[in-house]
Amino acid sequence: MEVPLKLLSWHFDDDPIGSPDEWNWVEITMTFDDGSNRWSILYTPDRLKNNLSRANIDPPGLFIAHMIIVRSYSEEDIERTLRYLESENELLTASKPWEQALS
């Protein structure tokens, strides 16, 4: 039986502070107990709405398997969300190996 990886820590790769009309996502990197790193895209509902409301967006929709939607970019909200995903064994599915971020 495979032992699931344990999340040790995470950090922002982008500045989560932005103007109210900001539409870009924020990337995070997570470190696991085997020394591996993985990354995910975080979106808040407001930023996702801002993105999809842009007149020039093409295509007018998106699918990102490693996207996690959080209520806010507060560290507490993100920590709670990541720990929940970890407890449900979904954190690896909601992230990509860090090496893929470089390609």
N, CA, C and O atoms as a MOPAC input file, in Angstrom:
PM7 MOZYME 1SCF
protein

 N      0.83500 1    -1.18100 1     0.00000 1
 C      0.00000 1     0.00000 1     0.00000 1
 C      0.87800 1     1.24200 1     0.00000 1
 O      1.82300 1     1.34000 1     0.78300 1
 N      0.56900 1     2.17900 1    -0.87000 1
 C      1.35100 1     3.39900 1    -1.00200 1
 C      0.96900 1     4.39500 1     0.08800 1
 O     -0.20900 1     4.66200 1     0.32100 1
 N      1.98400 1     4.93700 1     0.74600 1
 C      1.75800 1     5.92400 1     1.79200 1
 C      1.61400 1     7.29200 1     1.12700 1
 O      2.48100 1     7.69000 1     0.35000 1
 N      0.52600 1     8.02200 1     1.42300 1
 C      0.34300 1     9.33300 1     0.79100 1
 C      1.39900 1    10.33000 1     1.25900 1
 O      1.88500 1    10.27000 1     2.38800 1
 N      1.73500 1    11.24300 1     0.35900 1
 C      2.68600 1    12.29200 1     0.70700 1
 C      2.05300 1    13.24600 1     1.70400 1
 O      0.84900 1    13.50100 1     1.66300 1
 N      2.87600 1    13.76600 1     2.59700 1
 C      2.40500 1    14.73000 1     3.59100 1
 C      2.90600 1    16.12200 1     3.21800 1
 O      4.09600 1    16.31900 1     2.97000 1
 N      1.98900 1    17.07900 1     3.18100 1
 C      2.33100 1    18.46300 1     2.90100 1
 C      3.07500 1    19.04600 1     4.09300 1
 O      2.56800 1    19.04300 1     5.21500 1
 N      4.29400 1    19.55000 1     3.83800 1
 C      5.07100 1    20.17500 1     4.90300 1
 C      4.86500 1    21.68200 1     4.93500 1
 O      4.69500 1    22.27000 1     6.00300 1
 N      4.88200 1    22.30400 1     3.75900 1
 C      4.76300 1    23.76400 1     3.70900 1
 C      4.34300 1    24.18800 1     2.31200 1
 O      4.34400 1    23.39100 1     1.37500 1
 N      3.98800 1    25.44400 1     2.19400 1
 C      3.65200 1    26.02600 1     0.89400 1
 C      4.02500 1    27.50600 1     0.94300 1
 O      4.15400 1    28.09400 1     2.01700 1
 N      4.19400 1    28.09300 1    -0.24000 1
 C      4.45900 1    29.53000 1    -0.30500 1
 C      3.91500 1    30.10300 1    -1.60800 1
 O      3.74800 1    29.39800 1    -2.60400 1
 N      3.64600 1    31.39800 1    -1.56700 1
 C      3.20500 1    32.10800 1    -2.76000 1
 C      4.37000 1    32.24900 1    -3.73000 1
 O      5.48600 1    32.56100 1    -3.31500 1
 N      4.12500 1    32.02500 1    -5.00500 1
 C      5.10300 1    32.32400 1    -6.04900 1
 C      4.82100 1    33.69000 1    -6.66400 1
 O      5.68800 1    34.28100 1    -7.30800 1
 N      3.60700 1    34.18400 1    -6.46200 1
 C      3.17800 1    35.47700 1    -6.98300 1
 C      2.62800 1    36.29600 1    -5.82300 1
 O      2.23300 1    35.74900 1    -4.79400 1
 N      2.60800 1    37.59900 1    -5.99900 1
 C      2.04400 1    38.48900 1    -4.99400 1
 C      0.52100 1    38.39000 1    -5.06000 1
 O     -0.06600 1    38.67300 1    -6.10400 1
 N     -0.12800 1    37.99500 1    -3.96500 1
 C     -1.58000 1    37.84900 1    -4.00700 1
 C     -2.34200 1    39.17000 1    -3.91700 1
 O     -3.55500 1    39.20300 1    -4.12200 1
 N     -1.63900 1    40.24900 1    -3.61500 1
 C     -2.28900 1    41.54700 1    -3.48200 1
 C     -2.46000 1    42.15100 1    -4.87500 1
 O     -1.51600 1    42.18700 1    -5.66400 1
 N     -3.65800 1    42.61700 1    -5.16700 1
 C     -3.91500 1    43.21200 1    -6.47300 1
 C     -5.09800 1    44.15600 1    -6.40100 1
 O     -5.78700 1    44.24400 1    -5.38400 1
 N     -5.31700 1    44.84600 1    -7.47800 1
 C     -6.44300 1    45.76400 1    -7.54600 1
 C     -7.74900 1    44.97000 1    -7.64200 1
 O     -7.72800 1    43.79300 1    -8.00000 1
 N     -8.88300 1    45.60300 1    -7.32400 1
 C    -10.16900 1    44.88100 1    -7.38100 1
 C    -10.51400 1    44.33900 1    -8.76900 1
 O    -11.30800 1    43.40400 1    -8.87800 1
 N     -9.93500 1    44.90700 1    -9.83200 1
 C    -10.24900 1    44.41700 1   -11.17700 1
 C     -9.20300 1    43.42700 1   -11.71100 1
 O     -9.22000 1    43.07600 1   -12.89000 1
 N     -8.30500 1    42.98800 1   -10.84500 1
 C     -7.27400 1    42.01100 1   -11.22300 1
 C     -7.93100 1    40.71600 1   -11.68200 1
 O     -8.95200 1    40.30600 1   -11.12900 1
 N     -7.34500 1    40.06600 1   -12.70000 1
 C     -7.92500 1    38.81900 1   -13.20000 1
 C     -6.92400 1    37.66300 1   -13.25200 1
 O     -7.31400 1    36.53000 1   -13.53300 1
 N     -5.65600 1    37.92600 1   -12.98800 1
 C     -4.65800 1    36.85600 1   -13.03600 1
 C     -4.76000 1    35.95500 1   -11.81300 1
 O     -5.16600 1    36.38900 1   -10.73500 1
 N     -4.38800 1    34.70700 1   -11.99700 1
 C     -4.32600 1    33.78100 1   -10.88600 1
 C     -3.03900 1    33.99000 1   -10.10500 1
 O     -2.17200 1    34.76600 1   -10.50800 1
 N     -2.92700 1    33.28900 1    -8.98400 1
 C     -1.73500 1    33.29500 1    -8.14500 1
 C     -1.22200 1    31.86400 1    -8.09100 1
 O     -1.99700 1    30.93100 1    -7.87900 1
 N      0.07500 1    31.69000 1    -8.28200 1
 C      0.66500 1    30.35500 1    -8.20300 1
 C      1.29800 1    30.15400 1    -6.83400 1
 O      1.83500 1    31.08200 1    -6.22900 1
 N      1.21500 1    28.89000 1    -6.35700 1
 C      1.88200 1    28.50900 1    -5.11500 1
 C      2.74500 1    27.28400 1    -5.37100 1
 O      2.48300 1    26.50500 1    -6.28700 1
 N      3.76800 1    27.12500 1    -4.55700 1
 C      4.59200 1    25.91800 1    -4.55500 1
 C      4.42600 1    25.24200 1    -3.20100 1
 O      4.45200 1    25.89300 1    -2.15700 1
 N      4.25600 1    23.92600 1    -3.23900 1
 C      4.10700 1    23.12800 1    -2.03000 1
 C      5.28700 1    22.17500 1    -1.90100 1
 O      5.77400 1    21.64400 1    -2.89800 1
 N      5.74200 1    21.96100 1    -0.67800 1
 C      6.82900 1    21.02700 1    -0.38800 1
 C      6.26500 1    19.87400 1     0.42900 1
 O      5.51900 1    20.07500 1     1.38800 1
 N      6.64100 1    18.65300 1     0.02600 1
 C      6.12600 1    17.44600 1     0.67100 1
 C      7.23100 1    16.72200 1     1.43400 1
 O      8.41700 1    17.00400 1     1.26100 1
 N      6.81900 1    15.78600 1     2.27900 1
 C      7.76200 1    15.11800 1     3.17800 1
 C      8.79500 1    14.25400 1     2.47200 1
 O      9.77600 1    13.85400 1     3.09900 1
 N      8.61400 1    13.95200 1     1.19700 1
 C      9.64300 1    13.20500 1     0.46000 1
 C     10.63500 1    14.14300 1    -0.22700 1
 O     11.50400 1    13.68900 1    -0.97200 1
 N     10.51200 1    15.45100 1     0.02000 1
 C     11.40800 1    16.44000 1    -0.57300 1
 C     10.92600 1    16.97200 1    -1.91400 1
 O     11.55500 1    17.86500 1    -2.48100 1
 N      9.82700 1    16.44300 1    -2.43100 1
 C      9.32700 1    16.89300 1    -3.72900 1
 C      8.56800 1    18.21600 1    -3.59200 1
 O      8.06600 1    18.56800 1    -2.52400 1
 N      8.50700 1    18.92200 1    -4.69900 1
 C      7.74100 1    20.16000 1    -4.78300 1
 C      6.68500 1    20.01000 1    -5.86700 1
 O      6.91600 1    19.38400 1    -6.90100 1
 N      5.52400 1    20.59500 1    -5.61000 1
 C      4.43900 1    20.62600 1    -6.58000 1
 C      3.88600 1    22.03900 1    -6.59500 1
 O      4.09700 1    22.80800 1    -5.65700 1
 N      3.17500 1    22.38000 1    -7.66800 1
 C      2.62100 1    23.72900 1    -7.75700 1
 C      1.17400 1    23.67500 1    -8.20900 1
 O      0.74000 1    22.72800 1    -8.86600 1
 N      0.44700 1    24.70100 1    -7.84600 1
 C     -0.95700 1    24.85000 1    -8.21900 1
 C     -1.24700 1    26.31400 1    -8.52600 1
 O     -0.50400 1    27.21700 1    -8.14200 1
 N     -2.33800 1    26.50700 1    -9.22200 1
 C     -2.88100 1    27.82500 1    -9.50700 1
 C     -4.03000 1    28.06000 1    -8.53500 1
 O     -4.89200 1    27.19800 1    -8.36600 1
 N     -4.04200 1    29.22100 1    -7.90000 1
 C     -5.14600 1    29.58800 1    -7.02300 1
 C     -5.92800 1    30.72500 1    -7.66300 1
 O     -5.35400 1    31.68600 1    -8.17400 1
 N     -7.21900 1    30.59800 1    -7.62400 1
 C     -8.12000 1    31.64700 1    -8.10200 1
 C     -9.12000 1    31.94600 1    -6.99500 1
 O     -9.56700 1    31.03900 1    -6.29400 1
 N     -9.46600 1    33.20800 1    -6.84100 1
 C    -10.60500 1    33.56600 1    -6.00500 1
 C    -11.80500 1    33.69800 1    -6.93600 1
 O    -11.62200 1    33.90900 1    -8.13500 1
 N    -13.01700 1    33.58100 1    -6.42500 1
 C    -14.19000 1    33.76900 1    -7.28300 1
 C    -14.18500 1    35.11900 1    -8.00200 1
 O    -14.56300 1    35.19800 1    -9.17100 1
 N    -13.75800 1    36.18500 1    -7.30800 1
 C    -13.73800 1    37.50800 1    -7.93600 1
 C    -12.76200 1    37.57700 1    -9.10300 1
 O    -13.09200 1    38.11000 1   -10.16200 1
 N    -11.55500 1    37.03500 1    -8.90800 1
 C    -10.57800 1    37.08900 1   -10.00500 1
 C    -10.99600 1    36.19900 1   -11.17000 1
 O    -10.77400 1    36.54700 1   -12.32900 1
 N    -11.59300 1    35.06700 1   -10.87000 1
 C    -12.07300 1    34.19500 1   -11.93900 1
 C    -13.18200 1    34.89400 1   -12.73200 1
 O    -13.20600 1    34.84600 1   -13.96200 1
 N    -14.08700 1    35.53300 1   -12.01800 1
 C    -15.15200 1    36.28400 1   -12.69600 1
 C    -14.56400 1    37.41200 1   -13.53600 1
 O    -14.98800 1    37.62200 1   -14.67300 1
 N    -13.59400 1    38.13700 1   -12.99100 1
 C    -12.94800 1    39.20800 1   -13.75500 1
 C    -12.31100 1    38.66500 1   -15.03100 1
 O    -12.39500 1    39.29100 1   -16.08700 1
 N    -11.67800 1    37.50500 1   -14.93200 1
 C    -11.03900 1    36.90800 1   -16.10000 1
 C    -12.08000 1    36.55600 1   -17.16300 1
 O    -11.92700 1    36.91100 1   -18.33100 1
 N    -13.12200 1    35.86700 1   -16.75600 1
 C    -14.12500 1    35.41800 1   -17.71500 1
 C    -15.00000 1    36.55400 1   -18.23700 1
 O    -15.70800 1    36.38500 1   -19.23000 1
 N    -14.95800 1    37.70300 1   -17.57800 1
 C    -15.74200 1    38.86400 1   -18.01100 1
 C    -14.99200 1    39.75200 1   -19.00800 1
 O    -15.56100 1    40.70800 1   -19.53600 1
 N    -13.72500 1    39.44200 1   -19.26600 1
 C    -12.96400 1    40.25100 1   -20.22100 1
 C    -13.56500 1    40.10200 1   -21.61500 1
 O    -13.85700 1    38.99100 1   -22.05800 1
 N    -13.74400 1    41.20700 1   -22.29200 1
 C    -14.36200 1    41.19400 1   -23.62600 1
 C    -13.52800 1    40.41400 1   -24.63600 1
 O    -14.07900 1    39.80400 1   -25.55200 1
 N    -12.21100 1    40.42900 1   -24.47800 1
 C    -11.33200 1    39.81400 1   -25.47700 1
 C    -10.88700 1    38.39300 1   -25.12500 1
 O     -9.97300 1    37.87300 1   -25.76500 1
 N    -11.49300 1    37.75800 1   -24.14500 1
 C    -11.06000 1    36.41000 1   -23.77000 1
 C    -11.46200 1    35.41600 1   -24.86900 1
 O    -12.61100 1    35.37900 1   -25.30800 1
 N    -10.48800 1    34.62000 1   -25.29600 1
 C    -10.74400 1    33.64000 1   -26.34100 1
 C     -9.85600 1    32.42400 1   -26.09500 1
 O     -8.63300 1    32.55500 1   -26.13800 1
 N    -10.41200 1    31.27500 1   -25.84500 1
 C    -11.84000 1    30.97100 1   -25.84400 1
 C    -12.49900 1    31.53800 1   -24.58200 1
 O    -11.80300 1    31.90900 1   -23.63700 1
 N    -13.81200 1    31.60400 1   -24.56000 1
 C    -14.51600 1    32.21400 1   -23.44000 1
 C    -14.73300 1    31.26300 1   -22.25400 1
 O    -15.71400 1    31.39200 1   -21.52100 1
 N    -13.83300 1    30.32900 1   -22.07500 1
 C    -13.89700 1    29.38900 1   -20.96800 1
 C    -12.52900 1    28.78700 1   -20.74700 1
 O    -11.60900 1    29.03200 1   -21.52900 1
 N    -12.37700 1    27.99300 1   -19.68200 1
 C    -11.07800 1    27.38600 1   -19.41600 1
 C    -11.23900 1    26.11700 1   -18.60000 1
 O    -12.23100 1    25.92100 1   -17.89800 1
 N    -10.23100 1    25.26200 1   -18.71400 1
 C    -10.12200 1    24.05900 1   -17.89400 1
 C     -8.67600 1    23.95800 1   -17.45700 1
 O     -7.76800 1    23.88500 1   -18.28500 1
 N     -8.47200 1    23.95500 1   -16.15900 1
 C     -7.12700 1    23.82700 1   -15.60800 1
 C     -7.21200 1    22.81600 1   -14.46700 1
 O     -7.78400 1    23.10100 1   -13.41500 1
 N     -6.64100 1    21.64500 1   -14.68300 1
 C     -6.75900 1    20.56100 1   -13.70300 1
 C     -6.08100 1    20.90100 1   -12.37500 1
 O     -6.50100 1    20.41600 1   -11.32400 1
 N     -5.05000 1    21.72100 1   -12.41400 1
 C     -4.31400 1    22.04600 1   -11.18700 1
 C     -4.71900 1    23.41300 1   -10.62700 1
 O     -3.91100 1    24.10000 1   -10.00300 1
 N     -5.97900 1    23.79800 1   -10.85500 1
 C     -6.51300 1    25.04600 1   -10.32200 1
 C     -7.33500 1    24.75300 1    -9.07300 1
 O     -8.16600 1    23.84400 1    -9.05600 1
 N     -7.08900 1    25.53800 1    -8.03200 1
 C     -7.84000 1    25.44100 1    -6.78400 1
 C     -8.51300 1    26.78900 1    -6.57000 1
 O     -7.85900 1    27.83100 1    -6.62100 1
 N     -9.80400 1    26.77000 1    -6.33400 1
 C    -10.52900 1    28.01200 1    -6.07400 1
 C    -10.64900 1    28.18100 1    -4.56600 1
 O    -11.12200 1    27.29200 1    -3.85800 1
 N    -10.20900 1    29.34000 1    -4.09400 1
 C    -10.24800 1    29.65900 1    -2.66800 1
 C    -11.07500 1    30.91700 1    -2.44400 1
 O    -11.15600 1    31.78300 1    -3.31500 1
 N    -11.67500 1    31.00700 1    -1.28700 1
 C    -12.50300 1    32.15700 1    -0.94400 1
 C    -11.70500 1    33.45200 1    -0.98900 1
 O    -12.19600 1    34.48300 1    -1.44900 1
 N    -10.46700 1    33.38700 1    -0.50700 1
 C     -9.59200 1    34.56400 1    -0.47700 1
 C     -8.15300 1    34.09000 1    -0.53800 1
 O     -7.87500 1    32.89500 1    -0.44100 1
 N     -7.24300 1    35.03700 1    -0.70000 1
 C     -5.81900 1    34.69900 1    -0.68400 1
 C     -5.22200 1    34.82000 1     0.71100 1
 O     -4.00800 1    34.95900 1     0.85400 1
 N     -6.06100 1    34.76900 1     1.74000 1
 C     -5.51800 1    34.78500 1     3.10500 1
 C     -4.79900 1    33.45800 1     3.34000 1
 O     -5.22600 1    32.40900 1     2.85700 1
 N     -3.70600 1    33.52600 1     4.08900 1
 C     -2.94200 1    32.31200 1     4.35900 1
 C     -3.79100 1    31.27500 1     5.08000 1
 O     -3.64300 1    30.07800 1     4.83400 1
 N     -4.67400 1    31.71500 1     5.96300 1
 C     -5.53100 1    30.78200 1     6.69800 1
 C     -6.47600 1    30.04100 1     5.75100 1
 O     -6.62200 1    28.82400 1     5.85900 1
 N     -7.12100 1    30.76200 1     4.82000 1
 C     -8.02400 1    30.10600 1     3.87300 1
 C     -7.28500 1    29.11000 1     2.99200 1
 O     -7.78500 1    28.01600 1     2.72900 1
 N     -6.11000 1    29.48400 1     2.54200 1
 C     -5.33600 1    28.58900 1     1.67900 1
 C     -4.87100 1    27.36300 1     2.46600 1
 O     -4.99100 1    26.23400 1     1.98900 1
 N     -4.35100 1    27.58300 1     3.64600 1
 C     -3.88400 1    26.47100 1     4.48700 1
 C     -5.02700 1    25.48900 1     4.74900 1
 O     -4.84900 1    24.28100 1     4.59200 1
 N     -6.17500 1    25.98300 1     5.13800 1
 C     -7.32200 1    25.11300 1     5.41400 1
 C     -7.74200 1    24.34100 1     4.17400 1
 O     -8.06200 1    23.15600 1     4.25700 1
 N     -7.74100 1    25.00900 1     3.02000 1
 C     -8.12800 1    24.34900 1     1.77500 1
 C     -7.12800 1    23.25900 1     1.40500 1
 O     -7.52500 1    22.14900 1     1.05000 1
 N     -5.83900 1    23.56500 1     1.48400 1
 C     -4.81700 1    22.57100 1     1.15300 1
 C     -4.88500 1    21.37600 1     2.09700 1
 O     -4.76600 1    20.23300 1     1.65600 1
 N     -5.07500 1    21.62700 1     3.38200 1
 C     -5.15600 1    20.52000 1     4.35300 1
 C     -6.40000 1    19.66600 1     4.10000 1
 O     -6.36300 1    18.44500 1     4.25600 1
 N     -7.48700 1    20.30600 1     3.71500 1
 C     -8.68900 1    19.53600 1     3.37900 1
 C     -8.43300 1    18.65300 1     2.15300 1
 O     -8.74800 1    17.46300 1     2.16800 1
 N     -7.86900 1    19.23100 1     1.10600 1
 C     -7.57000 1    18.44700 1    -0.09500 1
 C     -6.61300 1    17.30400 1     0.23100 1
 O     -6.75400 1    16.19800 1    -0.29100 1
 N     -5.64500 1    17.57700 1     1.09400 1
 C     -4.71100 1    16.53200 1     1.51500 1
 C     -5.46200 1    15.41300 1     2.24400 1
 O     -5.20900 1    14.23600 1     1.98800 1
 N     -6.37600 1    15.76500 1     3.14400 1
 C     -7.11000 1    14.75500 1     3.91200 1
 C     -8.02500 1    13.90600 1     3.02400 1
 O     -8.34700 1    12.76600 1     3.35800 1
 N     -8.43400 1    14.47600 1     1.89700 1
 C     -9.28800 1    13.75800 1     0.94100 1
 C     -8.46600 1    13.06700 1    -0.15300 1
 O     -9.02800 1    12.52600 1    -1.10500 1
 N     -7.14200 1    13.08600 1    -0.01600 1
 C     -6.22300 1    12.51200 1    -1.00600 1
 C     -6.42500 1    13.11300 1    -2.40400 1
 O     -6.33100 1    12.40400 1    -3.40600 1
 N     -6.69700 1    14.40200 1    -2.46600 1
 C     -6.90400 1    15.09700 1    -3.73400 1
 C     -5.84300 1    16.14900 1    -4.02500 1
 O     -5.86200 1    16.76200 1    -5.09200 1
 N     -4.92500 1    16.36800 1    -3.10100 1
 C     -3.94400 1    17.43500 1    -3.27500 1
 C     -2.99200 1    17.15900 1    -4.43400 1
 O     -2.61200 1    18.08700 1    -5.14700 1
 N     -2.60400 1    15.91600 1    -4.63400 1
 C     -1.70200 1    15.60800 1    -5.74600 1
 C     -2.40800 1    15.79000 1    -7.08300 1
 O     -1.78800 1    16.23100 1    -8.05100 1
 N     -3.67500 1    15.46200 1    -7.15000 1
 C     -4.44800 1    15.65400 1    -8.37700 1
 C     -4.62800 1    17.14000 1    -8.67700 1
 O     -4.69500 1    17.54300 1    -9.83900 1
 N     -4.70400 1    17.94800 1    -7.62500 1
 C     -4.92600 1    19.38800 1    -7.77200 1
 C     -3.62200 1    20.16100 1    -7.93900 1
 O     -3.59400 1    21.38000 1    -7.77200 1
 N     -2.54800 1    19.45600 1    -8.26600 1
 C     -1.24200 1    20.11000 1    -8.41500 1
 C     -0.43100 1    19.37800 1    -9.48200 1
 O     -0.78700 1    18.28500 1    -9.92300 1
 N      0.66100 1    20.00900 1    -9.87800 1
 C      1.57700 1    19.40900 1   -10.84800 1
 C      2.96500 1    19.32800 1   -10.23700 1
 O      3.33400 1    20.16100 1    -9.40900 1
 N      3.73900 1    18.31800 1   -10.64600 1
 C      5.13600 1    18.29000 1   -10.19600 1
 C      5.83200 1    19.58200 1   -10.58700 1
 O      5.61300 1    20.10600 1   -11.67900 1
 N      6.66400 1    20.09400 1    -9.70000 1
 C      7.31900 1    21.37700 1    -9.91900 1
 C      8.14000 1    21.40000 1   -11.19300 1
 O      8.21300 1    22.44100 1   -11.84700 1
 N      8.76100 1    20.29100 1   -11.57100 1
 C      9.58600 1    20.24400 1   -12.77000 1
 C      8.77200 1    20.60900 1   -14.02300 1
 O      9.31000 1    21.22200 1   -14.94400 1
 N      7.49300 1    20.24100 1   -14.06500 1
 C      6.65400 1    20.56900 1   -15.22000 1
 C      6.40900 1    22.06400 1   -15.33200 1
 O      6.08300 1    22.56700 1   -16.40700 1
 N      6.56600 1    22.77100 1   -14.22700 1
 C      6.35300 1    24.22500 1   -14.26800 1
 C      7.44800 1    24.90500 1   -15.08100 1
 O      7.26500 1    26.01900 1   -15.57200 1
 N      8.57100 1    24.23800 1   -15.21900 1
 C      9.70500 1    24.83200 1   -15.92700 1
 C      9.65300 1    24.58400 1   -17.43200 1
 O     10.33500 1    25.26800 1   -18.19500 1
 N      8.85500 1    23.62100 1   -17.86100 1
 C      8.83100 1    23.29300 1   -19.29300 1
 C      7.76500 1    24.04700 1   -20.03700 1
 O      7.62000 1    23.87900 1   -21.24800 1

